[in-house]
Amino acid sequence: MIKKLNGEIWKPLKFKGWQSMRNKYAVSSHGRAASFKNDIFEDGKLLTGSLTSGYRTLNLHLDGNNGTLYLHREVAKLFHNKTSPKQKYVIHLNHVKTDNHTKNLKWATQKEVNEHQQKSPSKLEYKKVQSNRKKGLKLNVTQVKAIKSMLANPRRKLTHQQIANKYNISPMTIYRIKSGENWAGIK
């Protein structure tokens, strides 16, 4: 038996092969998942699922296949409408991957996901640590200034790969310098 929370709405979960399952499944507006036979409040059982890369998932065995459903995506599908076909991703507004309440979920484009990730507390902490790092660096300040100058030149002939090869670093390091993720304090 499941106790309904204040303001909680349950909706049936439908996925490929759901009709052939022994139990029925549902998710709530509070981000909870349950299985039941007839009535969710009478014979329902809350599911904890498991964590996959920090996201709450349900692993269902579907006709010989294992089906992994990401709970945040299922809640978003049932409780939020997409406003654009480019919105293929679901973000957690508070950056807590296990908080699947409808108020915390939003459909987003790839660009919006990238921007949202840059504001994540863990990402901001990483940037802070990186900006204060002094040991283990492959470049010095003079080299970074030269790279930034090259990247800013609209008539440059060298690609990111060629610049990276010149300084014996990876093209990703060049991208991170360009985006300001690394060496942001150097102008």
Secondary structure, 3 states (H helix, E strand, C coil): CCCCCCCCCEEECCCCCHHHCCCEEEEECCCCEEEECCCHHHHCEEECCEEECCEEEEEEEECCEEEEEEHHHHHHHHHCCCCCCCCCEEEECCCCCCCCCHHHEEEECHHHHHHHHHCCHHHHHHHHHHHCCCCCCCCCHHHHHHHHHHHHCCCCCCCHHHHHHHHCCCHHHHHHHHHCCCCCCCC
